[in-house]
Amino acid sequence: MSTSTPSPDDGRDTDRLDSHSPVGRRVLVWTTLILVAAALFVFVPFWAPLLLAAWVAAITRPLLDRLARVFRGRRRAAGALTAFLVVAALVPVTAVAIALATEAVNLVERVAASEDALAALRSVVSGDDGARSFDLGQLVALVEQHGERAWMVLKSMAGAAASVAVGLFVFVLGVYTVLVDGPAFYAWAVDHGPLPRKHAERLAAAFTETGRGLFIGIGLTALAQGILATIGYVVLGIPQALVLGALTVLAALIPTVGTGLVWVPVAVALALDGRTGAAIAMGVIGLVVSTVDNFLRPALSRYGKLKLPSFVLLLAMLGGLAAFGPWGVVLGPLVVRLAVEVLEIARAARAG
């Protein structure tokens, strides 16, 4: 009876780590964590447009379901909805941003040229008589005088413009992709994630709630207050009304004081400038702008309410701003809201 000599390769699997053994499980866990962290790191440069795209897609999904019946397909409906968002939102926002940049430069120049604090305050409501106007000859002379520095500035501006363009592209494509394939992505993430389905669904609901609350419950209220204030600034003939309106939108996000941080100094500046009637009118308009929050926020909260106390929300925005830069205004509340939800899930698990 012949015996066969075992091949050297017959025992090769026994030398490998079994994924069911303790050591094998640890290796698998660490390999998974490292690769997932590396994959997430790849997307870090695009987290802001992707986050906004996910929120916009989640908010507009009910409208997509209706349009899908009209266009007889989700892809065509998603394309139409994305195109509408680009025309109705991105184009106007870009135009306003350009106008804001121009007005902000003029306002900063006038304030910086003021001799003291009172003069700086009055410059906010004074005319543009002292503003400088650049023609082509002045621009050429400026470049010749500060050639290297001007080139560095132009390179920085070109880099910033390229980053904005890439971000807009990622946002638009992200909105369309999430509208079309979002449910499939979510199902895959839940099936392959480490959390039980019920916990993943709670975190997903908290994620969507944060977006709705920031965009609808808080963002639209602040935007409405800013629009009303801007109309008042324009009617009263205040220069750089668009900049002051944008500042009013930001101030509206702050609890208690809110828009008064902007319109009160403007009213004081009008009084110092000798325009008493305009100062009184600004006070009346400001009171209307401040109180409209009491009517708009409860109405909008039915469509988007963020379950965070006002003080905690303010701290989350300010802390996110300090930790992550401008986009931290939305990332801070998201992190805090998800942390609150995780703590509630952990408490329920202990109680169960």
Secondary structure as GFF3:
##gff-version 3
##sequence-region A 1 352
A	DSSP	three_ten_helix	13	15	.	.	.	ID=ss1
A	DSSP	alpha_helix	22	43	.	.	.	ID=ss2
A	DSSP	three_ten_helix	44	46	.	.	.	ID=ss3
A	DSSP	alpha_helix	47	71	.	.	.	ID=ss4
A	DSSP	alpha_helix	74	85	.	.	.	ID=ss5
A	DSSP	pi_helix	86	90	.	.	.	ID=ss6
A	DSSP	alpha_helix	91	112	.	.	.	ID=ss7
A	DSSP	alpha_helix	117	123	.	.	.	ID=ss8
A	DSSP	alpha_helix	136	145	.	.	.	ID=ss9
A	DSSP	alpha_helix	147	192	.	.	.	ID=ss10
A	DSSP	alpha_helix	197	212	.	.	.	ID=ss11
A	DSSP	pi_helix	213	220	.	.	.	ID=ss12
A	DSSP	alpha_helix	221	235	.	.	.	ID=ss13
A	DSSP	alpha_helix	241	252	.	.	.	ID=ss14
A	DSSP	alpha_helix	260	272	.	.	.	ID=ss15
A	DSSP	alpha_helix	276	291	.	.	.	ID=ss16
A	DSSP	alpha_helix	293	301	.	.	.	ID=ss17
A	DSSP	alpha_helix	310	324	.	.	.	ID=ss18
A	DSSP	alpha_helix	328	351	.	.	.	ID=ss19
###
